[in-house]
Amino acid sequence: MWIGAGTANDPCAMFGFPQSRFMPCTECGASVERGAGTHLCEPERLVEFRLFQLREEIARFDEQFAAWLATARGHFAAWIAERDRR
């Protein structure tokens, strides 16, 4: 949490912005009430949130893999994989 939250140094308080009662968990993204004791992240939610964070990298995978296959090492790896498959 930001150090000046809830004080005169808090930009939200200074400009009169309403503060939500809930903040996202930094680990799983779940909406957690401010001041709530502890929050236990669900394993499934952790995975889903991590996939959400990696969505751009995952989307580029096919492009990067195709580019690698066009290299000498990629050609060799594809040849070895095809040979070993037989």
N, CA, C and O atoms as a CHARMM CRD file, in Angstrom:
* protein
*
  344
    1    1 MET  N      0.84700  -1.17700   0.00000 PROA 1      0.00000
    2    1 MET  CA     0.00000   0.00000   0.00000 PROA 1      0.00000
    3    1 MET  C      0.88500   1.23000   0.00000 PROA 1      0.00000
    4    1 MET  O      1.97200   1.22500   0.57800 PROA 1      0.00000
    5    2 TRP  N      0.41700   2.28100  -0.64900 PROA 2      0.00000
    6    2 TRP  CA     1.17000   3.52300  -0.73900 PROA 2      0.00000
    7    2 TRP  C      1.34000   4.12400   0.64900 PROA 2      0.00000
    8    2 TRP  O      0.40700   4.10900   1.45200 PROA 2      0.00000
    9    3 ILE  N      2.51500   4.64600   0.93400 PROA 3      0.00000
   10    3 ILE  CA     2.86500   5.09600   2.28200 PROA 3      0.00000
   11    3 ILE  C      1.94500   6.21100   2.77800 PROA 3      0.00000
   12    3 ILE  O      1.56600   6.21000   3.94900 PROA 3      0.00000
   13    4 GLY  N      1.57900   7.15400   1.92100 PROA 4      0.00000
   14    4 GLY  CA     0.78500   8.28700   2.37300 PROA 4      0.00000
   15    4 GLY  C     -0.70700   8.07200   2.29900 PROA 4      0.00000
   16    4 GLY  O     -1.46900   9.02400   2.46700 PROA 4      0.00000
   17    5 ALA  N     -1.15200   6.85400   2.05400 PROA 5      0.00000
   18    5 ALA  CA    -2.58300   6.59100   1.87000 PROA 5      0.00000
   19    5 ALA  C     -3.36500   6.97500   3.11900 PROA 5      0.00000
   20    5 ALA  O     -2.99800   6.63300   4.24400 PROA 5      0.00000
   21    6 GLY  N     -4.45400   7.69600   2.88200 PROA 6      0.00000
   22    6 GLY  CA    -5.32900   8.07400   3.99100 PROA 6      0.00000
   23    6 GLY  C     -4.84000   9.26600   4.78400 PROA 6      0.00000
   24    6 GLY  O     -5.46200   9.62900   5.78300 PROA 6      0.00000
   25    7 THR  N     -3.74000   9.89200   4.37200 PROA 7      0.00000
   26    7 THR  CA    -3.20200  11.04300   5.08000 PROA 7      0.00000
   27    7 THR  C     -3.32600  12.27200   4.19800 PROA 7      0.00000
   28    7 THR  O     -3.81300  12.19600   3.06900 PROA 7      0.00000
   29    8 ALA  N     -2.88600  13.39100   4.71700 PROA 8      0.00000
   30    8 ALA  CA    -2.90800  14.62500   3.93600 PROA 8      0.00000
   31    8 ALA  C     -1.98200  14.52400   2.72400 PROA 8      0.00000
   32    8 ALA  O     -2.15700  15.26700   1.75800 PROA 8      0.00000
   33    9 ASN  N     -1.00100  13.62000   2.75700 PROA 9      0.00000
   34    9 ASN  CA    -0.08500  13.43100   1.63400 PROA 9      0.00000
   35    9 ASN  C     -0.67000  12.55100   0.54200 PROA 9      0.00000
   36    9 ASN  O     -0.06000  12.39400  -0.51600 PROA 9      0.00000
   37   10 ASP  N     -1.82700  11.98200   0.77800 PROA 10     0.00000
   38   10 ASP  CA    -2.47400  11.08800  -0.18500 PROA 10     0.00000
   39   10 ASP  C     -3.10000  11.92700  -1.29200 PROA 10     0.00000
   40   10 ASP  O     -3.99500  12.72500  -1.01400 PROA 10     0.00000
   41   11 PRO  N     -2.64800  11.76800  -2.57100 PROA 11     0.00000
   42   11 PRO  CA    -3.20600  12.56400  -3.66400 PROA 11     0.00000
   43   11 PRO  C     -4.70900  12.37400  -3.80700 PROA 11     0.00000
   44   11 PRO  O     -5.40800  13.31900  -4.17300 PROA 11     0.00000
   45   12 CYS  N     -5.22800  11.18000  -3.53200 PROA 12     0.00000
   46   12 CYS  CA    -6.66800  10.93800  -3.64100 PROA 12     0.00000
   47   12 CYS  C     -7.43200  11.77500  -2.62600 PROA 12     0.00000
   48   12 CYS  O     -8.47000  12.35300  -2.94700 PROA 12     0.00000
   49   13 ALA  N     -6.92100  11.83900  -1.41200 PROA 13     0.00000
   50   13 ALA  CA    -7.57700  12.61500  -0.37300 PROA 13     0.00000
   51   13 ALA  C     -7.43600  14.10500  -0.65900 PROA 13     0.00000
   52   13 ALA  O     -8.36500  14.87400  -0.41200 PROA 13     0.00000
   53   14 MET  N     -6.28900  14.51800  -1.17500 PROA 14     0.00000
   54   14 MET  CA    -6.01300  15.91900  -1.43500 PROA 14     0.00000
   55   14 MET  C     -6.95400  16.47800  -2.50200 PROA 14     0.00000
   56   14 MET  O     -7.41600  17.61200  -2.37900 PROA 14     0.00000
   57   15 PHE  N     -7.24400  15.69600  -3.55000 PROA 15     0.00000
   58   15 PHE  CA    -8.07900  16.18100  -4.64100 PROA 15     0.00000
   59   15 PHE  C     -9.53400  15.73700  -4.50300 PROA 15     0.00000
   60   15 PHE  O    -10.34000  16.02400  -5.38700 PROA 15     0.00000
   61   16 GLY  N     -9.88400  15.06100  -3.44400 PROA 16     0.00000
   62   16 GLY  CA   -11.25500  14.68400  -3.20100 PROA 16     0.00000
   63   16 GLY  C    -11.74700  13.50700  -4.03000 PROA 16     0.00000
   64   16 GLY  O    -12.95500  13.33100  -4.18600 PROA 16     0.00000
   65   17 PHE  N    -10.84300  12.70200  -4.56100 PROA 17     0.00000
   66   17 PHE  CA   -11.26300  11.51400  -5.30000 PROA 17     0.00000
   67   17 PHE  C    -11.82500  10.48700  -4.32200 PROA 17     0.00000
   68   17 PHE  O    -11.26800  10.27900  -3.24300 PROA 17     0.00000
   69   18 PRO  N    -12.91300   9.85600  -4.69700 PROA 18     0.00000
   70   18 PRO  CA   -13.44600   8.82900  -3.78900 PROA 18     0.00000
   71   18 PRO  C    -12.51500   7.62200  -3.73700 PROA 18     0.00000
   72   18 PRO  O    -11.93900   7.22400  -4.74900 PROA 18     0.00000
   73   19 GLN  N    -12.37900   7.05900  -2.57500 PROA 19     0.00000
   74   19 GLN  CA   -11.55500   5.86800  -2.41600 PROA 19     0.00000
   75   19 GLN  C    -12.44600   4.64800  -2.36000 PROA 19     0.00000
   76   19 GLN  O    -13.43900   4.61200  -1.63300 PROA 19     0.00000
   77   20 SER  N    -12.07500   3.65400  -3.13800 PROA 20     0.00000
   78   20 SER  CA   -12.81600   2.40100  -3.13600 PROA 20     0.00000
   79   20 SER  C    -12.53600   1.65400  -1.84000 PROA 20     0.00000
   80   20 SER  O    -11.46000   1.77500  -1.25300 PROA 20     0.00000
   81   21 ARG  N    -13.51100   0.89000  -1.41200 PROA 21     0.00000
   82   21 ARG  CA   -13.30200   0.04800  -0.23200 PROA 21     0.00000
   83   21 ARG  C    -12.44100  -1.14800  -0.57900 PROA 21     0.00000
   84   21 ARG  O    -11.93600  -1.83200   0.31100 PROA 21     0.00000
   85   22 PHE  N    -12.26700  -1.40800  -1.87300 PROA 22     0.00000
   86   22 PHE  CA   -11.57000  -2.60700  -2.31600 PROA 22     0.00000
   87   22 PHE  C    -10.34400  -2.25900  -3.14900 PROA 22     0.00000
   88   22 PHE  O    -10.32200  -1.26000  -3.86900 PROA 22     0.00000
   89   23 MET  N     -9.34000  -3.09100  -3.03600 PROA 23     0.00000
   90   23 MET  CA    -8.11100  -2.95700  -3.83000 PROA 23     0.00000
   91   23 MET  C     -7.79000  -4.32700  -4.41700 PROA 23     0.00000
   92   23 MET  O     -8.10800  -5.35000  -3.81000 PROA 23     0.00000
   93   24 PRO  N     -7.16000  -4.35600  -5.59700 PROA 24     0.00000
   94   24 PRO  CA    -6.80600  -5.66100  -6.16100 PROA 24     0.00000
   95   24 PRO  C     -5.61200  -6.27800  -5.42900 PROA 24     0.00000
   96   24 PRO  O     -4.66800  -5.58200  -5.05400 PROA 24     0.00000
   97   25 CYS  N     -5.67500  -7.57900  -5.23600 PROA 25     0.00000
   98   25 CYS  CA    -4.54200  -8.30800  -4.66100 PROA 25     0.00000
   99   25 CYS  C     -3.41700  -8.28400  -5.69900 PROA 25     0.00000
  100   25 CYS  O     -3.66300  -8.53100  -6.88000 PROA 25     0.00000
  101   26 THR  N     -2.20900  -7.99500  -5.27600 PROA 26     0.00000
  102   26 THR  CA    -1.09000  -7.92100  -6.21800 PROA 26     0.00000
  103   26 THR  C     -0.68800  -9.29000  -6.74000 PROA 26     0.00000
  104   26 THR  O     -0.06300  -9.38600  -7.79600 PROA 26     0.00000
  105   27 GLU  N     -1.03300 -10.35200  -6.02000 PROA 27     0.00000
  106   27 GLU  CA    -0.65200 -11.70500  -6.42500 PROA 27     0.00000
  107   27 GLU  C     -1.65800 -12.35200  -7.37000 PROA 27     0.00000
  108   27 GLU  O     -1.26900 -12.99100  -8.34800 PROA 27     0.00000
  109   28 CYS  N     -2.97200 -12.18600  -7.07900 PROA 28     0.00000
  110   28 CYS  CA    -3.98100 -12.89500  -7.87200 PROA 28     0.00000
  111   28 CYS  C     -5.00000 -11.97900  -8.53700 PROA 28     0.00000
  112   28 CYS  O     -5.80500 -12.44200  -9.34500 PROA 28     0.00000
  113   29 GLY  N     -4.98200 -10.68300  -8.21400 PROA 29     0.00000
  114   29 GLY  CA    -5.89400  -9.73500  -8.83200 PROA 29     0.00000
  115   29 GLY  C     -7.28500  -9.69400  -8.22000 PROA 29     0.00000
  116   29 GLY  O     -8.12800  -8.91400  -8.66400 PROA 29     0.00000
  117   30 ALA  N     -7.54000 -10.50700  -7.22500 PROA 30     0.00000
  118   30 ALA  CA    -8.85900 -10.53500  -6.59400 PROA 30     0.00000
  119   30 ALA  C     -9.13000  -9.21600  -5.88300 PROA 30     0.00000
  120   30 ALA  O     -8.21000  -8.57000  -5.37900 PROA 30     0.00000
  121   31 SER  N    -10.38700  -8.82800  -5.84700 PROA 31     0.00000
  122   31 SER  CA   -10.78800  -7.61400  -5.15400 PROA 31     0.00000
  123   31 SER  C    -10.84500  -7.91600  -3.65700 PROA 31     0.00000
  124   31 SER  O    -11.61800  -8.76500  -3.21100 PROA 31     0.00000
  125   32 VAL  N    -10.02200  -7.21300  -2.89500 PROA 32     0.00000
  126   32 VAL  CA    -9.91000  -7.45600  -1.45600 PROA 32     0.00000
  127   32 VAL  C    -10.26600  -6.17300  -0.72000 PROA 32     0.00000
  128   32 VAL  O     -9.80000  -5.09100  -1.07800 PROA 32     0.00000
  129   33 GLU  N    -11.09500  -6.30100   0.30900 PROA 33     0.00000
  130   33 GLU  CA   -11.49200  -5.12600   1.07700 PROA 33     0.00000
  131   33 GLU  C    -10.29400  -4.55000   1.80700 PROA 33     0.00000
  132   33 GLU  O     -9.49500  -5.27500   2.40000 PROA 33     0.00000
  133   34 ARG  N    -10.18600  -3.22500   1.75000 PROA 34     0.00000
  134   34 ARG  CA    -9.08500  -2.55400   2.46700 PROA 34     0.00000
  135   34 ARG  C     -9.21000  -2.85100   3.95500 PROA 34     0.00000
  136   34 ARG  O    -10.31500  -2.88500   4.49800 PROA 34     0.00000
  137   35 GLY  N     -8.09900  -3.06000   4.59700 PROA 35     0.00000
  138   35 GLY  CA    -8.10300  -3.30100   6.02900 PROA 35     0.00000
  139   35 GLY  C     -8.49300  -4.71400   6.40500 PROA 35     0.00000
  140   35 GLY  O     -8.47900  -5.07000   7.58300 PROA 35     0.00000
  141   36 ALA  N     -8.84600  -5.53200   5.40700 PROA 36     0.00000
  142   36 ALA  CA    -9.15000  -6.93000   5.72400 PROA 36     0.00000
  143   36 ALA  C     -7.85500  -7.57000   6.19800 PROA 36     0.00000
  144   36 ALA  O     -6.78600  -7.28300   5.65900 PROA 36     0.00000
  145   37 GLY  N     -7.93800  -8.40600   7.16700 PROA 37     0.00000
  146   37 GLY  CA    -6.75000  -9.04400   7.73700 PROA 37     0.00000
  147   37 GLY  C     -5.86600  -9.67800   6.67600 PROA 37     0.00000
  148   37 GLY  O     -5.00300  -9.01700   6.09800 PROA 37     0.00000
  149   38 THR  N     -6.08000 -10.92900   6.43100 PROA 38     0.00000
  150   38 THR  CA    -5.25900 -11.62500   5.46000 PROA 38     0.00000
  151   38 THR  C     -6.13600 -12.11700   4.32100 PROA 38     0.00000
  152   38 THR  O     -7.33500 -12.33900   4.49200 PROA 38     0.00000
  153   39 HSD  N     -5.54000 -12.27800   3.19500 PROA 39     0.00000
  154   39 HSD  CA    -6.23200 -12.78000   2.01200 PROA 39     0.00000
  155   39 HSD  C     -5.47100 -13.99900   1.52100 PROA 39     0.00000
  156   39 HSD  O     -4.25600 -13.94200   1.32900 PROA 39     0.00000
  157   40 LEU  N     -6.17200 -15.09000   1.31900 PROA 40     0.00000
  158   40 LEU  CA    -5.56500 -16.31900   0.81700 PROA 40     0.00000
  159   40 LEU  C     -5.92600 -16.46000  -0.66200 PROA 40     0.00000
  160   40 LEU  O     -7.09800 -16.60200  -1.01100 PROA 40     0.00000
  161   41 CYS  N     -4.91600 -16.41900  -1.52200 PROA 41     0.00000
  162   41 CYS  CA    -5.13300 -16.51800  -2.96900 PROA 41     0.00000
  163   41 CYS  C     -5.48300 -17.95600  -3.35000 PROA 41     0.00000
  164   41 CYS  O     -4.84800 -18.90100  -2.88200 PROA 41     0.00000
  165   42 GLU  N     -6.49200 -18.11100  -4.19800 PROA 42     0.00000
  166   42 GLU  CA    -6.87300 -19.42500  -4.69300 PROA 42     0.00000
  167   42 GLU  C     -5.90000 -19.82900  -5.79700 PROA 42     0.00000
  168   42 GLU  O     -5.58700 -19.00400  -6.65600 PROA 42     0.00000
  169   43 PRO  N     -5.40800 -21.08000  -5.80400 PROA 43     0.00000
  170   43 PRO  CA    -4.43400 -21.51200  -6.80900 PROA 43     0.00000
  171   43 PRO  C     -4.92300 -21.29900  -8.24700 PROA 43     0.00000
  172   43 PRO  O     -4.15000 -20.87700  -9.10700 PROA 43     0.00000
  173   44 GLU  N     -6.19800 -21.58800  -8.50900 PROA 44     0.00000
  174   44 GLU  CA    -6.73400 -21.42000  -9.86500 PROA 44     0.00000
  175   44 GLU  C     -6.70700 -19.94700 -10.27800 PROA 44     0.00000
  176   44 GLU  O     -6.39300 -19.62300 -11.42300 PROA 44     0.00000
  177   45 ARG  N     -7.03100 -19.07800  -9.35600 PROA 45     0.00000
  178   45 ARG  CA    -7.02600 -17.63400  -9.65700 PROA 45     0.00000
  179   45 ARG  C     -5.61200 -17.13700  -9.89300 PROA 45     0.00000
  180   45 ARG  O     -5.39900 -16.27000 -10.74000 PROA 45     0.00000
  181   46 LEU  N     -4.63500 -17.67000  -9.15800 PROA 46     0.00000
  182   46 LEU  CA    -3.23900 -17.29600  -9.37200 PROA 46     0.00000
  183   46 LEU  C     -2.80900 -17.61900 -10.80200 PROA 46     0.00000
  184   46 LEU  O     -2.16400 -16.80600 -11.46400 PROA 46     0.00000
  185   47 VAL  N     -3.17400 -18.81700 -11.27200 PROA 47     0.00000
  186   47 VAL  CA    -2.80900 -19.23300 -12.62900 PROA 47     0.00000
  187   47 VAL  C     -3.49200 -18.34400 -13.65900 PROA 47     0.00000
  188   47 VAL  O     -2.85000 -17.88200 -14.60200 PROA 47     0.00000
  189   48 GLU  N     -4.78300 -18.10300 -13.48700 PROA 48     0.00000
  190   48 GLU  CA    -5.52100 -17.26800 -14.43300 PROA 48     0.00000
  191   48 GLU  C     -4.94900 -15.85500 -14.48300 PROA 48     0.00000
  192   48 GLU  O     -4.83100 -15.27900 -15.56400 PROA 48     0.00000
  193   49 PHE  N     -4.59400 -15.29200 -13.34100 PROA 49     0.00000
  194   49 PHE  CA    -4.04800 -13.93600 -13.29500 PROA 49     0.00000
  195   49 PHE  C     -2.67600 -13.88600 -13.96000 PROA 49     0.00000
  196   49 PHE  O     -2.36000 -12.93300 -14.67200 PROA 49     0.00000
  197   50 ARG  N     -1.86900 -14.90800 -13.72800 PROA 50     0.00000
  198   50 ARG  CA    -0.53800 -14.95700 -14.35700 PROA 50     0.00000
  199   50 ARG  C     -0.65800 -15.07500 -15.87800 PROA 50     0.00000
  200   50 ARG  O      0.09200 -14.43200 -16.61300 PROA 50     0.00000
  201   51 LEU  N     -1.60100 -15.89600 -16.34800 PROA 51     0.00000
  202   51 LEU  CA    -1.84000 -16.00100 -17.79200 PROA 51     0.00000
  203   51 LEU  C     -2.31200 -14.67100 -18.35700 PROA 51     0.00000
  204   51 LEU  O     -1.92600 -14.29500 -19.46400 PROA 51     0.00000
  205   52 PHE  N     -3.14200 -13.95700 -17.61000 PROA 52     0.00000
  206   52 PHE  CA    -3.59800 -12.63900 -18.04700 PROA 52     0.00000
  207   52 PHE  C     -2.41300 -11.69100 -18.18100 PROA 52     0.00000
  208   52 PHE  O     -2.33100 -10.92900 -19.14500 PROA 52     0.00000
  209   53 GLN  N     -1.49400 -11.73600 -17.21500 PROA 53     0.00000
  210   53 GLN  CA    -0.32500 -10.86200 -17.26600 PROA 53     0.00000
  211   53 GLN  C      0.59600 -11.21100 -18.44000 PROA 53     0.00000
  212   53 GLN  O      1.27200 -10.33100 -18.97400 PROA 53     0.00000
  213   54 LEU  N      0.62800 -12.47300 -18.84000 PROA 54     0.00000
  214   54 LEU  CA     1.51700 -12.92200 -19.91900 PROA 54     0.00000
  215   54 LEU  C      0.83400 -12.96700 -21.28400 PROA 54     0.00000
  216   54 LEU  O      1.42200 -13.48400 -22.23400 PROA 54     0.00000
  217   55 ARG  N     -0.38000 -12.44500 -21.41400 PROA 55     0.00000
  218   55 ARG  CA    -1.15700 -12.60300 -22.64400 PROA 55     0.00000
  219   55 ARG  C     -0.44100 -12.07200 -23.88400 PROA 55     0.00000
  220   55 ARG  O     -0.54300 -12.68900 -24.94500 PROA 55     0.00000
  221   56 GLU  N      0.27000 -10.96800 -23.79300 PROA 56     0.00000
  222   56 GLU  CA     0.97200 -10.42200 -24.95800 PROA 56     0.00000
  223   56 GLU  C      2.14000 -11.32200 -25.36200 PROA 56     0.00000
  224   56 GLU  O      2.36200 -11.56800 -26.54700 PROA 56     0.00000
  225   57 GLU  N      2.87700 -11.80600 -24.37300 PROA 57     0.00000
  226   57 GLU  CA     4.00300 -12.69500 -24.65500 PROA 57     0.00000
  227   57 GLU  C      3.52000 -14.00900 -25.26400 PROA 57     0.00000
  228   57 GLU  O      4.14800 -14.54300 -26.17800 PROA 57     0.00000
  229   58 ILE  N      2.41600 -14.52300 -24.75900 PROA 58     0.00000
  230   58 ILE  CA     1.84000 -15.75800 -25.29100 PROA 58     0.00000
  231   58 ILE  C      1.38800 -15.54700 -26.73100 PROA 58     0.00000
  232   58 ILE  O      1.56800 -16.42600 -27.57400 PROA 58     0.00000
  233   59 ALA  N      0.80600 -14.39300 -27.01400 PROA 59     0.00000
  234   59 ALA  CA     0.34100 -14.08400 -28.36700 PROA 59     0.00000
  235   59 ALA  C      1.50200 -13.99800 -29.35400 PROA 59     0.00000
  236   59 ALA  O      1.32500 -14.31300 -30.53100 PROA 59     0.00000
  237   60 ARG  N      2.67500 -13.58200 -28.90700 PROA 60     0.00000
  238   60 ARG  CA     3.84600 -13.46600 -29.79500 PROA 60     0.00000
  239   60 ARG  C      4.60200 -14.78100 -29.97600 PROA 60     0.00000
  240   60 ARG  O      5.50600 -14.86300 -30.80700 PROA 60     0.00000
  241   61 PHE  N      4.24200 -15.80800 -29.20800 PROA 61     0.00000
  242   61 PHE  CA     5.00500 -17.05500 -29.23900 PROA 61     0.00000
  243   61 PHE  C      5.08300 -17.65700 -30.64000 PROA 61     0.00000
  244   61 PHE  O      6.17200 -18.01100 -31.09200 PROA 61     0.00000
  245   62 ASP  N      3.95400 -17.78000 -31.33600 PROA 62     0.00000
  246   62 ASP  CA     3.95500 -18.39600 -32.66700 PROA 62     0.00000
  247   62 ASP  C      4.87500 -17.65200 -33.62300 PROA 62     0.00000
  248   62 ASP  O      5.60800 -18.27000 -34.39500 PROA 62     0.00000
  249   63 GLU  N      4.83600 -16.33300 -33.57100 PROA 63     0.00000
  250   63 GLU  CA     5.69500 -15.51900 -34.43700 PROA 63     0.00000
  251   63 GLU  C      7.17000 -15.74700 -34.11300 PROA 63     0.00000
  252   63 GLU  O      7.99200 -15.90100 -35.01700 PROA 63     0.00000
  253   64 GLN  N      7.50100 -15.76800 -32.83300 PROA 64     0.00000
  254   64 GLN  CA     8.89200 -15.96900 -32.41900 PROA 64     0.00000
  255   64 GLN  C      9.36600 -17.38000 -32.74900 PROA 64     0.00000
  256   64 GLN  O     10.51400 -17.57300 -33.14900 PROA 64     0.00000
  257   65 PHE  N      8.48100 -18.36800 -32.58300 PROA 65     0.00000
  258   65 PHE  CA     8.84400 -19.74500 -32.88200 PROA 65     0.00000
  259   65 PHE  C      9.08700 -19.91700 -34.38100 PROA 65     0.00000
  260   65 PHE  O     10.04900 -20.57700 -34.77600 PROA 65     0.00000
  261   66 ALA  N      8.23800 -19.33900 -35.21000 PROA 66     0.00000
  262   66 ALA  CA     8.41000 -19.41200 -36.66200 PROA 66     0.00000
  263   66 ALA  C      9.72800 -18.75100 -37.07800 PROA 66     0.00000
  264   66 ALA  O     10.43400 -19.25400 -37.95200 PROA 66     0.00000
  265   67 ALA  N     10.04800 -17.63300 -36.45000 PROA 67     0.00000
  266   67 ALA  CA    11.31500 -16.95400 -36.76100 PROA 67     0.00000
  267   67 ALA  C     12.50600 -17.82300 -36.35700 PROA 67     0.00000
  268   67 ALA  O     13.50600 -17.87600 -37.07400 PROA 67     0.00000
  269   68 TRP  N     12.40600 -18.50200 -35.21600 PROA 68     0.00000
  270   68 TRP  CA    13.49300 -19.37900 -34.77800 PROA 68     0.00000
  271   68 TRP  C     13.64200 -20.56400 -35.72300 PROA 68     0.00000
  272   68 TRP  O     14.76200 -20.96600 -36.04100 PROA 68     0.00000
  273   69 LEU  N     12.52400 -21.12700 -36.17500 PROA 69     0.00000
  274   69 LEU  CA    12.59400 -22.26200 -37.10600 PROA 69     0.00000
  275   69 LEU  C     13.26000 -21.87800 -38.41600 PROA 69     0.00000
  276   69 LEU  O     13.77600 -22.74600 -39.12100 PROA 69     0.00000
  277   70 ALA  N     13.25900 -20.60600 -38.75300 PROA 70     0.00000
  278   70 ALA  CA    13.89500 -20.13500 -39.99300 PROA 70     0.00000
  279   70 ALA  C     15.41400 -20.00800 -39.84300 PROA 70     0.00000
  280   70 ALA  O     16.11300 -19.80500 -40.83500 PROA 70     0.00000
  281   71 THR  N     15.93100 -20.12600 -38.61500 PROA 71     0.00000
  282   71 THR  CA    17.38000 -20.03800 -38.40300 PROA 71     0.00000
  283   71 THR  C     18.02000 -21.40200 -38.65300 PROA 71     0.00000
  284   71 THR  O     17.32700 -22.41000 -38.78900 PROA 71     0.00000
  285   72 ALA  N     19.34400 -21.41800 -38.71100 PROA 72     0.00000
  286   72 ALA  CA    20.07500 -22.67000 -38.92000 PROA 72     0.00000
  287   72 ALA  C     19.79200 -23.65800 -37.78100 PROA 72     0.00000
  288   72 ALA  O     19.56100 -24.84200 -38.02700 PROA 72     0.00000
  289   73 ARG  N     19.81000 -23.17800 -36.56300 PROA 73     0.00000
  290   73 ARG  CA    19.52300 -24.06400 -35.42500 PROA 73     0.00000
  291   73 ARG  C     18.09600 -24.58900 -35.48300 PROA 73     0.00000
  292   73 ARG  O     17.84200 -25.75000 -35.16200 PROA 73     0.00000
  293   74 GLY  N     17.16400 -23.73200 -35.89500 PROA 74     0.00000
  294   74 GLY  CA    15.77300 -24.14900 -36.02800 PROA 74     0.00000
  295   74 GLY  C     15.59600 -25.21400 -37.10100 PROA 74     0.00000
  296   74 GLY  O     14.85600 -26.17900 -36.91300 PROA 74     0.00000
  297   75 HSD  N     16.29200 -25.03000 -38.24400 PROA 75     0.00000
  298   75 HSD  CA    16.24400 -26.03100 -39.31600 PROA 75     0.00000
  299   75 HSD  C     16.77900 -27.36600 -38.81200 PROA 75     0.00000
  300   75 HSD  O     16.19200 -28.41700 -39.06700 PROA 75     0.00000
  301   76 PHE  N     17.89700 -27.31300 -38.09500 PROA 76     0.00000
  302   76 PHE  CA    18.50800 -28.53800 -37.59000 PROA 76     0.00000
  303   76 PHE  C     17.58900 -29.22300 -36.56600 PROA 76     0.00000
  304   76 PHE  O     17.40900 -30.44000 -36.60600 PROA 76     0.00000
  305   77 ALA  N     17.01500 -28.43900 -35.65800 PROA 77     0.00000
  306   77 ALA  CA    16.12000 -29.01300 -34.65100 PROA 77     0.00000
  307   77 ALA  C     14.90400 -29.66400 -35.30700 PROA 77     0.00000
  308   77 ALA  O     14.47600 -30.74100 -34.89000 PROA 77     0.00000
  309   78 ALA  N     14.34900 -29.02100 -36.32500 PROA 78     0.00000
  310   78 ALA  CA    13.20100 -29.58600 -37.03400 PROA 78     0.00000
  311   78 ALA  C     13.60900 -30.88500 -37.74100 PROA 78     0.00000
  312   78 ALA  O     12.85100 -31.85500 -37.75000 PROA 78     0.00000
  313   79 TRP  N     14.80500 -30.89600 -38.33000 PROA 79     0.00000
  314   79 TRP  CA    15.29100 -32.10600 -39.02200 PROA 79     0.00000
  315   79 TRP  C     15.47800 -33.25100 -38.02600 PROA 79     0.00000
  316   79 TRP  O     15.07200 -34.38200 -38.29600 PROA 79     0.00000
  317   80 ILE  N     16.08900 -32.96100 -36.87400 PROA 80     0.00000
  318   80 ILE  CA    16.30900 -33.98300 -35.84500 PROA 80     0.00000
  319   80 ILE  C     14.96900 -34.50500 -35.33200 PROA 80     0.00000
  320   80 ILE  O     14.79700 -35.71200 -35.15700 PROA 80     0.00000
  321   81 ALA  N     14.02800 -33.60800 -35.09200 PROA 81     0.00000
  322   81 ALA  CA    12.70900 -34.02900 -34.58300 PROA 81     0.00000
  323   81 ALA  C     12.01800 -34.93700 -35.59300 PROA 81     0.00000
  324   81 ALA  O     11.42200 -35.94600 -35.21700 PROA 81     0.00000
  325   82 GLU  N     12.09400 -34.59000 -36.84800 PROA 82     0.00000
  326   82 GLU  CA    11.46200 -35.41200 -37.88700 PROA 82     0.00000
  327   82 GLU  C     12.16300 -36.76800 -37.97300 PROA 82     0.00000
  328   82 GLU  O     11.50100 -37.79600 -38.10700 PROA 82     0.00000
  329   83 ARG  N     13.48000 -36.77900 -37.89900 PROA 83     0.00000
  330   83 ARG  CA    14.23100 -38.02800 -37.96400 PROA 83     0.00000
  331   83 ARG  C     13.90600 -38.91600 -36.77200 PROA 83     0.00000
  332   83 ARG  O     13.70200 -40.11700 -36.94300 PROA 83     0.00000
  333   84 ASP  N     13.85500 -38.35600 -35.57400 PROA 84     0.00000
  334   84 ASP  CA    13.58100 -39.13400 -34.37500 PROA 84     0.00000
  335   84 ASP  C     12.14000 -39.62700 -34.30000 PROA 84     0.00000
  336   84 ASP  O     11.84700 -40.60500 -33.61100 PROA 84     0.00000
  337   85 ARG  N     11.25700 -38.95700 -35.00100 PROA 85     0.00000
  338   85 ARG  CA     9.85800 -39.35600 -34.99400 PROA 85     0.00000
  339   85 ARG  C      9.64400 -40.66500 -35.73200 PROA 85     0.00000
  340   85 ARG  O      8.69900 -41.39600 -35.43400 PROA 85     0.00000
  341   86 ARG  N     10.49700 -40.96600 -36.67900 PROA 86     0.00000
  342   86 ARG  CA    10.34800 -42.18900 -37.50000 PROA 86     0.00000
  343   86 ARG  C     10.80700 -43.40500 -36.78300 PROA 86     0.00000
  344   86 ARG  O     10.74700 -44.50500 -37.33300 PROA 86     0.00000
